[in-house]
Amino acid sequence: MIRNHRVLAVIPARGGSKGIPGKNIRPFLGKPLLAWSVEQARAAVYVDRVIVSTDDDAIARVAREAGAEVPFRRPAELAADDVPIAHAVAHAAQWLADRGQRYDIIVQLEATSPFRYPGDIDRAIETLVTTPNAQSVVAVGPVTNDHPLWALKVQDGFLTKFCETDAGNVNRQYLAQAYLPYSIYVAWYEPLIQHRTFYLPRAAAYHLRREQKVDIDDEVDWFLAECLVRRYLLQGDGSATSPTP
């Protein structure tokens, strides 16, 4: 069933990182951070094409060396700090479609969340195709000790609950499971182009394992990400495998 659909993987990687300058091409456990996502996308059974959307020449060069295509430079208006990443992904998909290269399913891979087990990308695509009425799929990891109902904010100089609902001293085990998005986003072409987001009304979940909660924004994130990837992905049991095409 899935082989009836053409699948495009887009990896957004702009050059204006503030927390870690040049982080997309900085060596991460021996190779550029961006290369992890490119190689994982190229290894996916269902992905037909891998492109990188960037505004940066150095990133474009590393992307090509890793095996991705860079068919265009991302417009400056889509590389600003306040532009949602999905807008750049939708632009890439539509840019290709306008040139007669339309894909049915669009996959966004975040270069800053490189912890994907073999088969994760394919299973996320399978989730989209096999879930009735699903418009998109978002990979999520479980929130553990930092549940949103425990969050605080400073208001008028004093601490107050961030959420209106007060969890009080309720143990985590009795709170509703919360999730945060990471790493893999999948959508059908039409709703993505129409809404410019993967958070569509009928977004299904693809569940990542706890150790995969990696999102690199600063040096602490970088250190922790290298520890997790080294321990679980490079030295793990390899229990997650790719599907048969």
C-alpha positions, 0 to 999 in steps of 0.5 A: 500500500505504501509503495503506491505513494511517493515520499519526500523527506525534507531536512530544514537546516538554516545557518542562523543558529543562535544557541550553538553557532554552526550547530547543523554542521558541527561534528556530533560523535564523529560526523556533522550533526546534519549528516545523521538525519540525511543518512537515516532518511536515505536508509528508510525503505519508503523514502524516495528522495531526500533534500535539505532546505537551507540558506547557507552554502556551508550547510549545502555542501555538507548536505551534498557530501552526506548524500542529500540533494539541495535543489534550491536555496531557502528564501531569506523570508523563510529563514528568519527566527520567527518562521515556523519550520513547517513553512520551509518544508511546505515551501520545499514540497511545493517548489518541487511540485511546481516543477512537476515533481510532486510527492504524496507524503512529506516527511520533515526530519529535525536535524537537531533531534538526530536520535532515531532508531532504524525503522522509526521513519518508516514506521511513522510513514506507515502510521500515516498511511494505515490510520483511517482519516489521519492527515499527519503524524507527529513523533512524540516522547513522554513527559516524565518529571517535568509535567506541564501541570507542575510548571510555574511562572512569575507574575507580578513578582511572585510565583504562580501556576503556569496552567490554570489547572492545579495539580497540587502535590499529585504524584506523577503516576496519577497525572494524565500522560503528557507528550512533547514532539520530537524529530519526525513529522509526516503529512499528506501533501494537500493538508500540509500545503493548505495549512503549513503545519503538521499539527493538523486536526487529525494528527496521529502519534508515533511514539518514541522511546524515552531515551529519544527525547533529544532536542539540541538547542544549547551546549547542555543539550549537545552534551546530553544528546551525545551521551544518549546516542552513544549509549542507546543507539551506538551501543544499544541492543538494536531491537528496532529494525526497518520494515520489509518493503 
